[in-house]
Amino acid sequence: MNDEGVRMLSVEFPRDVIFTASLFGFATFVWAGWAQERPRHWAWRIVFGVLGLAGVALVGITLPTAIRNWTSATALRVDSVPFTVYIAMVAVEVVGGLIAAIILLRKKKGELMAPVMLLIVGLHWVPMIWVFEQPFLAPVSLWAIAVAIVTFFLPSEKQAPSFWCGILGAPVFLITGVIFAVVGLNQFASMTCAC
């Protein structure tokens, strides 16, 4: 990774970095699984299965390190303005997501839940840029928001909207998670290495 990439990904709090890798592994698993709703060809199920397994593997590799180091330093400051905004936004997201799900199901538009939820997830990551002091989250959150919006305009007759969210979102979440994992694991290794 070049110097510009390292500056975008703050390594000041390795626990946050490695836990973020786990979260992106989980996001990969969720979106790859949801994408299997109505793929046009069975081969896509294999692609999404591999993506989902890779997401689970990423969680399996990174979560134990995050748990072992949970008491180490974190950017998460409970008494900060970014954290307060983040908590308020999470509350709005949960309520908004529930309302959207109820409305979509009542209007028999349940297939639109995937892009609506992806939009909420993308918006959720925006305050995390400041809460966790991670500029690297900006392009990922913008990508998730863009994919969610574009999905509303992609043909849903042949592919479910969840397919588009998964095929456009899950690989980006996996790559992001792997980058965070490599950086985070390297940080922990350098902290324990007597070299």
VOFI-876813 format. One record per residue: residue number from 1; x, y, z of N, C-alpha, C, O in turn. Coordinates in Angstrom, 2 decimals, m for minus. Each point is the difference from the previous one (the first is absolute). Layout:
{r NUM {X Y Z} {X Y Z} {X Y Z} {X Y Z}}
...
! end
This chain:
{r 1 {0.86 m1.17 0.00} {m0.86 1.17 0.00} {0.91 1.23 0.00} {0.97 0.05 0.75}}
{r 2 {m1.29 0.94 m1.58} {0.84 1.20 m0.07} {m0.25 0.92 1.19} {m0.92 m0.23 0.79}}
{r 3 {1.76 1.27 m0.67} {m0.12 0.92 1.14} {m1.37 0.68 0.05} {m0.54 0.22 1.09}}
{r 4 {m0.01 0.11 m2.26} {m1.32 0.65 m0.04} {m1.05 m0.93 0.59} {m0.86 0.44 0.77}}
{r 5 {0.92 m1.73 m1.13} {m0.96 m0.96 0.53} {0.14 m0.16 1.50} {m1.01 m0.13 0.70}}
{r 6 {2.24 0.13 m0.20} {0.23 m0.14 1.44} {m0.57 1.21 0.73} {m0.58 m0.14 1.07}}
{r 7 {0.75 1.34 m1.64} {m0.54 1.20 0.64} {m1.52 m0.04 0.04} {m0.61 0.49 0.95}}
{r 8 {m0.01 m1.06 m1.98} {m1.46 m0.09 m0.01} {m0.50 m1.00 1.03} {m1.12 0.13 0.51}}
{r 9 {1.94 m1.13 m0.22} {m0.39 m1.01 0.98} {0.82 0.24 1.26} {1.18 m0.35 0.06}}
{r 10 {m1.80 0.92 0.93} {0.68 0.32 1.25} {0.32 m1.28 0.77} {m0.86 m0.85 0.18}}
{r 11 {2.11 0.74 0.26} {0.43 m1.19 0.75} {0.24 0.33 1.47} {0.57 m0.80 0.74}}
{r 12 {m1.01 1.96 m0.32} {0.21 0.42 1.39} {m0.68 m0.94 1.00} {0.49 m0.19 1.11}}
{r 13 {m1.62 m0.39 m1.52} {m0.76 m0.89 0.89} {m0.18 m1.36 m0.69} {m1.02 m0.23 m0.64}}
{r 14 {2.01 m0.67 0.77} {m0.06 m1.29 m0.70} {m1.24 m0.83 0.32} {m0.51 m0.72 m0.85}}
{r 15 {0.02 0.83 2.09} {m1.21 m0.75 0.36} {m1.17 0.42 m0.88} {m0.76 m0.85 m0.46}}
{r 16 {0.62 2.14 0.23} {m1.08 0.50 m0.86} {0.19 m0.48 m1.43} {m0.96 m0.36 m0.68}}
{r 17 {2.21 0.35 0.23} {0.29 m0.43 m1.38} {m0.39 m1.46 m0.18} {m0.67 m0.35 m0.97}}
{r 18 {1.08 m0.50 1.90} {m0.27 m1.43 m0.14} {m1.48 m0.31 0.19} {m0.54 m0.89 m0.66}}
{r 19 {m0.13 1.62 1.54} {m1.44 m0.21 0.18} {m0.76 0.47 m1.25} {m1.00 m0.62 m0.38}}
{r 20 {1.46 1.69 m0.24} {m0.63 0.46 m1.24} {0.14 m1.06 m1.09} {m0.92 m0.20 m0.79}}
{r 21 {2.06 m0.48 0.76} {0.18 m1.11 m0.95} {m1.06 m1.07 0.23} {m0.58 m0.52 m0.95}}
{r 22 {0.34 0.19 2.22} {m1.04 m0.99 0.33} {m1.38 0.46 m0.47} {m0.77 m0.78 m0.55}}
{r 23 {0.47 2.05 0.78} {m1.30 0.53 m0.42} {m0.18 m0.08 m1.51} {m1.09 m0.32 m0.48}}
{r 24 {2.14 0.62 m0.26} {m0.11 m0.09 m1.46} {m0.08 m1.45 m0.47} {m0.62 m0.28 m1.02}}
{r 25 {1.25 m0.64 1.75} {m0.17 m1.42 m0.30} {m1.45 m0.41 0.18} {m0.56 m0.72 m0.83}}
{r 26 {m0.04 1.18 1.92} {m1.41 m0.29 0.27} {m0.89 0.63 m1.08} {m0.94 m0.64 m0.48}}
{r 27 {1.23 1.89 0.10} {m0.79 0.68 m1.05} {0.10 m0.77 m1.31} {m0.99 m0.13 m0.73}}
{r 28 {2.17 m0.38 0.42} {0.19 m0.81 m1.22} {m0.91 m1.22 0.05} {m0.70 m0.30 m0.97}}
{r 29 {0.72 m0.40 2.09} {m0.82 m1.20 0.17} {m1.49 0.33 m0.17} {m0.72 m0.72 m0.70}}
{r 30 {0.26 1.78 1.34} {m1.41 0.38 m0.05} {m0.43 0.33 m1.42} {m1.01 m0.51 m0.49}}
{r 31 {1.78 1.37 m0.19} {m0.43 0.44 m1.33} {0.17 m1.08 m1.05} {m0.78 m0.06 m0.95}}
{r 32 {1.79 m0.81 1.11} {0.15 m1.13 m0.93} {m1.15 m0.98 0.19} {m0.49 m0.59 m0.96}}
{r 33 {0.07 0.41 2.20} {m1.13 m0.90 0.26} {m1.31 0.56 m0.53} {m0.78 m0.72 m0.62}}
{r 34 {0.54 1.99 0.86} {m1.23 0.63 m0.46} {m0.06 0.04 m1.52} {m1.08 m0.04 m0.58}}
{r 35 {2.22 0.11 m0.07} {0.06 0.07 m1.46} {m0.48 m1.28 m0.67} {m0.28 0.00 m1.20}}
{r 36 {0.19 m1.08 1.94} {m0.43 m1.27 m0.58} {m1.52 m0.10 m0.13} {m0.53 m1.07 m0.30}}
{r 37 {m0.15 2.17 0.51} {m1.46 0.03 m0.05} {m0.56 m0.51 m1.33} {m0.92 m0.82 0.00}}
{r 38 {1.44 1.29 m1.10} {m0.53 m0.41 m1.30} {1.06 0.15 m1.09} {m0.21 0.74 m0.96}}
{r 39 {1.35 m1.43 1.10} {1.02 0.17 m1.04} {m0.48 m0.62 m1.32} {m0.74 m0.98 m0.01}}
{r 40 {1.17 1.56 m1.08} {m0.43 m0.43 m1.33} {0.55 m1.38 m0.35} {m0.63 m0.75 m0.74}}
{r 41 {1.79 0.43 1.25} {0.65 m1.27 m0.32} {0.58 m0.60 1.28} {0.42 0.72 0.90}}
{r 42 {m0.40 m2.05 m0.83} {0.50 m0.68 1.20} {1.45 0.34 0.31} {0.42 m0.07 1.15}}
{r 43 {0.36 0.43 m2.17} {1.42 0.32 0.22} {0.16 1.17 0.98} {0.99 0.08 0.73}}
{r 44 {m1.97 0.82 m0.74} {0.07 1.14 0.93} {m0.09 m0.47 1.45} {0.57 0.63 0.89}}
{r 45 {m1.27 m1.72 m0.66} {m0.09 m0.54 1.36} {1.39 m0.43 0.49} {0.33 0.16 1.18}}
{r 46 {0.46 m0.70 m2.09} {1.38 m0.39 0.36} {0.82 1.25 0.32} {0.71 0.04 1.00}}
{r 47 {m0.83 0.97 m1.86} {0.74 1.26 0.23} {m0.38 0.58 1.36} {0.87 0.37 0.79}}
{r 48 {m2.17 m0.30 m0.52} {m0.44 0.58 1.27} {0.36 m0.90 1.18} {0.29 0.49 1.09}}
{r 49 {m0.31 m1.80 m1.31} {0.42 m0.92 1.05} {1.46 0.19 0.37} {0.36 0.00 1.18}}
{r 50 {0.48 0.16 m2.20} {1.43 0.23 0.24} {0.20 1.34 0.72} {0.78 0.08 0.95}}
{r 51 {m1.48 0.95 m1.41} {0.10 1.30 0.68} {m0.45 m0.10 1.45} {0.65 0.53 0.90}}
{r 52 {m1.76 m1.22 m0.66} {m0.51 m0.16 1.35} {0.98 m0.75 0.89} {0.24 0.39 1.14}}
{r 53 {0.33 m1.48 m1.67} {1.00 m0.76 0.77} {1.24 0.84 0.28} {0.58 m0.08 1.08}}
{r 54 {m0.18 0.88 m2.06} {1.16 0.88 0.20} {m0.30 1.01 1.11} {0.87 0.31 0.82}}
{r 55 {m2.09 0.20 m0.80} {m0.39 0.92 1.07} {0.05 m0.66 1.37} {0.48 0.59 0.96}}
{r 56 {m0.99 m1.83 m0.88} {0.04 m0.74 1.26} {1.45 m0.27 0.41} {0.35 0.12 1.17}}
{r 57 {0.49 m0.49 m2.14} {1.42 m0.25 0.29} {0.66 1.27 0.55} {0.79 m0.06 0.94}}
{r 58 {m1.13 1.19 m1.54} {0.56 1.27 0.47} {m0.40 0.27 1.46} {0.82 0.43 0.80}}
{r 59 {m2.07 m0.69 m0.48} {m0.45 0.15 1.39} {0.76 m0.98 0.89} {0.46 0.37 1.08}}
{r 60 {m0.32 m1.61 m1.53} {0.69 m1.01 0.79} {1.47 0.33 0.25} {0.55 m0.36 1.04}}
{r 61 {0.07 1.04 m1.98} {1.42 0.36 0.14} {0.17 1.23 0.89} {0.94 0.08 0.79}}
{r 62 {m1.84 0.88 m0.92} {0.20 1.29 0.67} {m0.70 0.15 1.35} {0.53 0.67 0.89}}
{r 63 {m1.69 m1.27 m0.73} {m0.75 0.21 1.24} {0.74 m0.50 1.25} {m0.03 0.69 1.02}}
{r 64 {0.69 m1.85 m1.06} {0.75 m0.41 1.20} {1.06 1.02 0.42} {0.20 0.24 1.19}}
{r 65 {0.49 0.36 m2.17} {1.00 1.02 0.32} {m0.67 1.22 0.62} {0.51 0.58 0.96}}
{r 66 {m1.65 m0.18 m1.51} {m0.73 1.15 0.56} {m0.43 m0.29 1.43} {0.12 0.86 0.87}}
{r 67 {m0.61 m2.06 m0.62} {m0.46 m0.36 1.35} {1.17 m0.04 0.98} {m0.10 0.52 1.11}}
{r 68 {1.22 m1.13 m1.53} {1.18 m0.07 0.87} {0.53 1.38 0.37} {0.58 0.18 1.07}}
{r 69 {m0.79 0.79 m1.94} {0.54 1.34 0.21} {m1.08 1.03 0.30} {0.21 1.20 m0.19}}
{r 70 {m1.36 m1.66 0.66} {m1.14 0.89 0.19} {0.27 1.14 0.98} {m0.59 1.07 m0.12}}
{r 71 {1.45 m1.29 1.08} {0.26 1.04 1.00} {1.08 0.98 m0.44} {0.35 0.92 0.74}}
{r 72 {0.19 m1.11 m1.94} {1.02 0.94 m0.49} {m0.66 1.31 m0.42} {m1.23 0.11 m0.01}}
{r 73 {2.04 0.87 m0.33} {m0.49 1.34 m0.34} {m0.97 m0.03 m1.18} {0.12 m0.82 m0.91}}
{r 74 {m1.09 1.73 0.95} {m1.01 0.12 m1.05} {m0.28 1.47 m0.29} {0.14 0.85 0.87}}
{r 75 {m0.54 m0.58 m2.10} {m0.39 1.37 m0.37} {m1.40 0.32 0.50} {m0.42 1.16 0.00}}
{r 76 {m0.29 m2.18 0.42} {m1.38 0.16 0.44} {m0.05 0.74 1.33} {0.29 m0.56 1.06}}
{r 77 {m0.65 1.83 m1.13} {m0.10 0.83 1.20} {m1.46 0.28 0.28} {m0.65 0.76 m0.72}}
{r 78 {0.14 m1.38 1.75} {m1.43 0.07 0.31} {m0.46 1.43 0.26} {m1.16 0.32 m0.27}}
{r 79 {2.01 0.53 0.78} {m0.40 1.36 0.34} {0.27 1.00 m1.13} {0.06 1.21 0.24}}
{r 80 {0.11 m1.70 m1.48} {0.33 0.90 m1.11} {m1.25 0.34 m0.83} {m0.99 m0.73 0.02}}
{r 81 {1.07 1.83 m0.73} {m1.10 0.41 m0.89} {m0.19 m1.02 m1.13} {m1.14 m0.37 m0.27}}
{r 82 {2.22 m0.10 m0.40} {m0.22 m1.00 m1.04} {m0.73 m1.25 0.51} {m0.85 m0.55 m0.70}}
{r 83 {1.18 0.10 1.92} {m0.66 m1.18 0.55} {m1.48 0.28 0.26} {m0.84 m0.85 m0.28}}
{r 84 {0.53 2.02 0.80} {m1.40 0.38 0.26} {m0.78 0.04 m1.31} {m1.13 m0.50 m0.07}}
{r 85 {1.73 1.09 m0.97} {m0.65 0.05 m1.31} {m0.19 m1.42 m0.54} {m1.05 m0.32 m0.55}}
{r 86 {2.07 m0.51 0.73} {m0.05 m1.38 m0.45} {m1.15 m0.76 0.66} {m0.76 m0.68 m0.68}}
{r 87 {0.63 0.79 1.99} {m1.07 m0.69 0.73} {m1.37 0.50 m0.45} {m0.92 m0.80 m0.20}}
{r 88 {0.78 2.11 0.03} {m1.27 0.56 m0.47} {m0.31 m0.53 m1.40} {m1.15 m0.33 m0.30}}
{r 89 {2.18 0.26 m0.55} {m0.20 m0.47 m1.36} {m0.39 m1.49 m0.01} {m0.85 m0.41 m0.78}}
{r 90 {1.46 m0.38 1.64} {m0.36 m1.42 0.09} {m1.47 m0.15 0.39} {m0.71 m0.83 m0.57}}
{r 91 {0.25 1.63 1.52} {m1.40 m0.05 0.41} {m0.91 0.34 m1.17} {m1.01 m0.67 m0.23}}
{r 92 {1.35 1.72 m0.52} {m0.78 0.40 m1.17} {0.02 m1.11 m1.05} {m1.02 m0.29 m0.62}}
{r 93 {2.19 m0.33 0.42} {0.13 m1.09 m0.98} {m0.88 m1.19 0.36} {m0.68 m0.55 m0.86}}
{r 94 {0.70 0.16 2.12} {m0.79 m1.15 0.43} {m1.49 0.28 m0.20} {m0.72 m0.82 m0.56}}
{r 95 {0.28 1.98 1.02} {m1.41 0.36 m0.16} {m0.34 0.14 m1.48} {m1.03 m0.51 m0.46}}
{r 96 {1.89 1.19 m0.29} {m0.22 0.16 m1.44} {m0.04 m1.33 m0.73} {m0.83 m0.21 m0.88}}
{r 97 {1.74 m0.69 1.23} {0.03 m1.32 m0.62} {m1.26 m0.80 0.29} {m0.54 m0.65 m0.89}}
{r 98 {0.07 0.71 2.13} {m1.24 m0.70 0.35} {m1.20 0.58 m0.74} {m0.83 m0.75 m0.52}}
{r 99 {0.74 2.07 0.48} {m1.10 0.65 m0.72} {0.05 m0.35 m1.48} {m1.02 m0.32 m0.61}}
{r 100 {2.22 0.40 0.01} {0.16 m0.33 m1.42} {m0.41 m1.45 m0.26} {m0.69 m0.28 m0.98}}
{r 101 {1.12 m0.64 1.84} {m0.34 m1.41 m0.18} {m1.51 m0.21 0.06} {m0.57 m0.72 m0.82}}
{r 102 {m0.08 1.34 1.79} {m1.46 m0.13 0.14} {m0.70 0.55 m1.23} {m0.90 m0.64 m0.54}}
{r 103 {1.30 1.82 0.10} {m0.63 0.62 m1.18} {0.22 m0.85 m1.24} {m0.94 m0.26 m0.75}}
{r 104 {2.18 m0.19 0.54} {0.30 m0.80 m1.19} {m0.77 m1.32 0.01} {m0.51 m0.42 m1.04}}
{r 105 {0.41 m0.21 2.18} {m0.74 m1.27 0.08} {m1.49 0.22 m0.22} {m0.65 m0.81 m0.66}}
{r 106 {0.11 1.88 1.21} {m1.43 0.28 m0.19} {m0.32 0.31 m1.46} {m1.07 m0.35 m0.50}}
{r 107 {2.00 1.01 m0.17} {m0.21 0.35 m1.42} {0.44 m1.13 m0.92} {0.00 0.15 m1.23}}
{r 108 {0.37 m1.29 1.82} {0.46 m1.17 m0.75} {1.22 0.34 m0.86} {0.12 m0.45 m1.14}}
{r 109 {0.77 1.25 1.71} {1.25 0.38 m0.66} {1.20 m0.48 0.82} {1.03 0.67 0.07}}
{r 110 {m1.18 m1.83 0.54} {1.04 m0.53 0.87} {1.35 m0.15 m0.68} {1.04 0.04 0.67}}
{r 111 {m1.05 m0.20 m2.00} {1.27 m0.14 m0.72} {0.85 1.26 0.07} {1.20 m0.04 m0.28}}
{r 112 {m1.80 1.16 0.64} {0.76 1.25 0.12} {0.66 0.18 1.37} {0.69 0.99 0.23}}
{r 113 {m0.91 m1.96 0.66} {0.62 0.12 1.33} {1.53 m0.03 m0.08} {0.66 0.71 0.75}}
{r 114 {m0.11 m1.51 m1.64} {1.47 m0.08 m0.10} {0.63 1.36 m0.30} {0.91 0.42 0.72}}
{r 115 {m1.36 0.29 m1.77} {0.63 1.30 m0.24} {m0.28 1.03 1.10} {0.85 0.84 0.30}}
{r 116 {m2.04 m0.90 0.30} {m0.31 0.93 1.09} {0.93 m0.27 1.18} {0.55 0.94 0.59}}
{r 117 {m0.36 m2.21 m0.24} {0.89 m0.34 1.13} {1.45 0.33 m0.32} {0.75 0.43 0.87}}
{r 118 {m0.34 m0.64 m2.13} {1.37 0.35 m0.38} {0.21 1.51 0.09} {1.06 0.46 0.41}}
{r 119 {m2.07 0.30 m0.78} {0.07 1.46 0.14} {0.17 0.38 1.47} {0.81 0.86 0.34}}
{r 120 {m1.57 m1.50 0.52} {0.10 0.27 1.44} {1.39 m0.38 0.52} {0.59 0.74 0.78}}
{r 121 {m0.07 m1.88 m1.22} {1.34 m0.43 0.42} {1.05 1.01 m0.48} {0.89 0.38 0.76}}
{r 122 {m1.00 0.04 m2.02} {0.95 0.99 m0.53} {m0.05 1.30 0.79} {1.04 0.58 0.31}}
{r 123 {m2.24 m0.13 0.01} {m0.15 1.22 0.82} {0.55 m0.22 1.41} {0.54 0.92 0.61}}
{r 124 {m0.70 m2.13 m0.11} {0.50 m0.36 1.34} {1.52 0.16 0.08} {0.53 0.42 1.03}}
{r 125 {0.16 m0.75 m2.12} {1.47 0.08 0.01} {0.51 1.43 m0.05} {1.16 0.24 0.36}}
{r 126 {m1.97 0.71 m0.80} {0.47 1.39 m0.10} {0.47 0.55 1.35} {1.13 0.48 0.07}}
{r 127 {m1.93 m0.53 0.99} {0.52 0.54 1.27} {1.15 m0.83 0.58} {0.79 0.50 0.80}}
{r 128 {m0.70 m1.76 m1.22} {1.11 m0.83 0.49} {1.35 0.54 m0.46} {1.03 m0.27 0.63}}
{r 129 {m1.02 1.02 m1.71} {1.23 0.62 m0.49} {0.60 0.86 1.12} {1.21 m0.01 0.21}}
{r 130 {m2.07 0.75 0.50} {0.47 0.88 1.07} {0.06 m0.71 1.35} {0.91 0.24 0.79}}
{r 131 {m1.87 m1.12 m0.53} {m0.01 m0.71 1.28} {1.27 m0.83 0.16} {0.63 0.01 1.06}}
{r 132 {m0.24 m0.72 m2.12} {1.18 m0.85 0.05} {1.23 0.63 m0.64} {1.04 m0.63 m0.13}}
{r 133 {m1.18 1.89 m0.29} {1.11 0.73 m0.61} {0.61 m0.81 m1.15} {1.21 m0.19 m0.07}}
{r 134 {m2.09 m0.30 m0.83} {0.41 m0.83 m1.12} {m0.46 0.59 m1.33} {m1.10 m0.31 m0.46}}
{r 135 {1.91 1.16 m0.16} {m0.37 0.56 m1.30} {m0.23 m1.07 m1.07} {m0.72 0.24 m0.97}}
{r 136 {1.33 m1.42 1.15} {m0.14 m1.09 m0.97} {m1.46 m0.44 m0.15} {m0.37 m0.58 m1.02}}
{r 137 {m0.45 0.85 2.02} {m1.41 m0.38 m0.07} {m0.80 0.89 m0.95} {m1.08 m0.39 m0.43}}
{r 138 {1.59 1.56 0.10} {m0.75 0.93 m0.86} {m0.30 m0.59 m1.38} {m1.17 m0.01 m0.40}}
{r 139 {2.17 m0.49 m0.35} {m0.33 m0.54 m1.32} {m0.90 m1.23 0.08} {m0.83 m0.21 m0.89}}
{r 140 {0.98 m0.59 1.93} {m0.84 m1.20 0.13} {m1.45 0.40 0.29} {m0.93 m0.58 m0.57}}
{r 141 {0.73 1.55 1.44} {m1.37 0.43 0.29} {m0.62 0.66 m1.23} {m1.18 m0.23 m0.29}}
{r 142 {1.94 1.03 m0.43} {m0.52 0.61 m1.23} {m0.35 m1.06 m1.04} {m1.00 0.11 m0.70}}
{r 143 {1.84 m1.15 0.61} {m0.26 m1.10 m0.94} {m1.31 m0.70 0.37} {m0.84 m0.25 m0.87}}
{r 144 {0.66 m0.07 2.15} {m1.22 m0.69 0.44} {m1.24 0.85 m0.30} {m1.01 m0.52 m0.46}}
{r 145 {1.10 1.81 0.73} {m1.12 0.91 m0.27} {m0.29 0.04 m1.50} {m1.16 m0.07 m0.41}}
{r 146 {2.21 0.19 m0.40} {m0.17 0.06 m1.45} {m0.60 m1.30 m0.54} {m0.91 0.04 m0.83}}
{r 147 {1.40 m1.18 1.30} {m0.53 m1.30 m0.45} {m1.48 m0.10 0.36} {m0.81 m0.44 m0.82}}
{r 148 {0.45 0.84 2.03} {m1.40 m0.07 0.43} {m0.88 0.84 m0.92} {m1.07 m0.44 m0.41}}
{r 149 {1.51 1.64 0.10} {m0.79 0.89 m0.86} {m0.08 m0.55 m1.42} {m1.08 m0.03 m0.59}}
{r 150 {2.21 m0.40 0.04} {0.03 m0.53 m1.37} {m0.88 m1.24 m0.12} {m0.64 m0.22 m1.03}}
{r 151 {0.61 m0.59 2.08} {m0.79 m1.24 m0.02} {m1.47 0.26 m0.28} {m0.67 m0.83 m0.61}}
{r 152 {0.15 1.97 1.05} {m1.39 0.33 m0.27} {m0.27 0.14 m1.50} {m1.15 m0.11 m0.44}}
{r 153 {2.20 0.37 m0.34} {m0.17 0.24 m1.44} {0.45 m1.17 m0.86} {m0.15 0.04 m1.22}}
{r 154 {0.71 m1.07 1.83} {0.44 m1.17 m0.76} {m1.19 m0.94 m0.22} {m0.93 m0.02 0.80}}
{r 155 {0.97 m0.75 m1.90} {m1.14 m0.86 m0.31} {m0.25 m1.05 1.09} {0.90 m0.78 0.33}}
{r 156 {m2.11 0.77 0.21} {m0.32 m0.96 1.05} {m0.81 m1.19 m0.52} {m0.28 m0.94 0.74}}
{r 157 {m0.08 0.99 m2.02} {m0.76 m1.12 m0.57} {0.88 m1.24 m0.10} {m0.47 m1.12 0.23}}
{r 158 {1.73 1.31 m0.59} {0.91 m1.13 m0.20} {0.82 m0.33 1.24} {0.34 m1.16 0.23}}
{r 159 {m0.01 2.17 0.54} {0.79 m0.18 1.22} {m0.66 0.77 1.13} {m0.42 1.14 m0.18}}
{r 160 {0.33 m1.77 1.33} {m0.57 0.68 1.17} {0.92 1.15 0.40} {1.21 m0.08 m0.19}}
{r 161 {m1.76 1.16 0.75} {0.85 1.10 0.47} {1.08 m0.46 0.98} {1.09 0.58 0.04}}
{r 162 {m1.39 m1.62 0.74} {1.01 m0.51 0.93} {1.21 m0.56 m0.74} {1.12 0.05 0.50}}
{r 163 {m1.34 m0.58 m1.71} {1.11 m0.50 m0.83} {0.96 1.15 m0.30} {1.21 m0.12 0.17}}
{r 164 {m1.77 1.24 m0.62} {0.84 1.14 m0.36} {0.73 0.54 1.22} {1.18 0.35 m0.08}}
{r 165 {m1.88 m0.28 1.21} {0.66 0.47 1.24} {1.15 m0.93 0.37} {1.07 0.46 0.40}}
{r 166 {m1.30 m1.76 m0.53} {1.02 m0.97 0.37} {1.18 m0.03 m0.95} {1.15 m0.01 0.43}}
{r 167 {m1.43 0.01 m1.72} {1.10 m0.11 m0.97} {0.82 1.28 m0.06} {1.20 m0.05 m0.28}}
{r 168 {m1.82 1.18 0.56} {0.73 1.27 m0.01} {0.54 0.38 1.38} {0.96 0.76 0.10}}
{r 169 {m1.57 m1.29 0.96} {0.41 0.37 1.35} {0.94 m0.99 0.67} {1.03 0.39 0.54}}
{r 170 {m1.38 m1.68 m0.56} {0.76 m1.00 0.75} {1.49 m0.04 m0.36} {0.82 m0.06 0.91}}
{r 171 {m0.44 0.09 m2.20} {1.44 m0.02 m0.29} {0.75 1.22 0.56} {1.13 m0.12 0.46}}
{r 172 {m1.77 1.28 m0.50} {0.63 1.22 0.54} {0.13 m0.11 1.52} {1.01 0.40 0.57}}
{r 173 {m2.04 m0.95 0.09} {0.07 m0.18 1.45} {1.11 m0.99 0.36} {0.71 0.19 0.98}}
{r 174 {m0.58 m1.26 m1.78} {1.04 m1.00 0.26} {1.39 0.61 m0.17} {0.87 m0.18 0.85}}
{r 175 {m0.66 0.89 m1.95} {1.31 0.63 m0.24} {0.32 0.99 1.12} {1.12 0.04 0.50}}
{r 176 {m2.11 0.75 m0.11} {0.20 0.96 1.10} {0.37 m0.74 1.28} {0.94 0.40 0.70}}
{r 177 {m1.66 m1.46 m0.40} {0.28 m0.78 1.20} {1.39 m0.61 m0.02} {0.69 m0.02 1.01}}
{r 178 {m0.28 m0.49 m2.17} {1.33 m0.59 m0.12} {1.08 1.06 0.22} {1.00 m0.25 0.67}}
{r 179 {m1.20 1.43 m1.23} {0.97 1.09 0.20} {0.10 0.34 1.49} {1.10 0.11 0.53}}
{r 180 {m2.24 0.05 0.13} {0.02 0.28 1.43} {0.65 m1.15 0.77} {0.75 0.24 0.96}}
{r 181 {m1.01 m1.48 m1.36} {0.57 m1.16 0.69} {1.52 m0.03 m0.13} {0.71 m0.20 0.99}}
{r 182 {m0.22 0.39 m2.21} {1.46 m0.03 m0.22} {0.67 1.10 0.82} {0.99 m0.25 0.69}}
{r 183 {m1.54 1.45 m0.76} {0.59 1.12 0.75} {m0.10 m0.25 1.51} {0.98 0.18 0.72}}
{r 184 {m2.14 m0.59 m0.25} {m0.20 m0.24 1.43} {0.86 m1.12 0.54} {0.63 0.14 1.05}}
{r 185 {m0.59 m1.26 m1.77} {0.82 m1.13 0.45} {1.48 0.36 m0.02} {0.75 m0.40 0.89}}
{r 186 {m0.33 1.16 m1.90} {1.40 0.46 m0.04} {0.31 0.91 1.18} {1.09 m0.08 0.58}}
{r 187 {m2.03 0.93 m0.22} {0.21 0.88 1.16} {0.17 m0.81 1.28} {0.91 0.27 0.79}}
{r 188 {m1.77 m1.26 m0.59} {0.12 m0.83 1.20} {1.29 m0.82 m0.03} {0.64 m0.18 1.04}}
{r 189 {m0.26 m0.31 m2.22} {1.24 m0.78 m0.10} {1.21 0.87 0.32} {0.92 m0.45 0.68}}
{r 190 {m0.92 1.69 m1.17} {1.14 0.89 0.27} {0.05 0.41 1.47} {1.08 0.30 0.52}}
{r 191 {m2.24 m0.28 0.15} {m0.03 0.36 1.42} {0.56 m1.14 0.87} {0.56 0.25 1.07}}
{r 192 {m0.72 m1.49 m1.54} {0.45 m1.15 0.79} {1.36 m0.50 m0.43} {0.62 m0.80 0.71}}
{r 193 {m0.14 1.25 m1.87} {1.29 m0.45 m0.52} {1.14 0.68 0.74} {m0.02 1.21 0.23}}
{r 194 {1.00 m1.99 0.15} {1.17 0.56 0.70} {1.10 0.36 m0.99} {1.16 0.17 0.38}}
{r 195 {m1.51 m0.05 m1.65} {1.00 0.27 m1.05} {0.56 1.40 0.11} {0.85 0.39 m0.81}}
! end
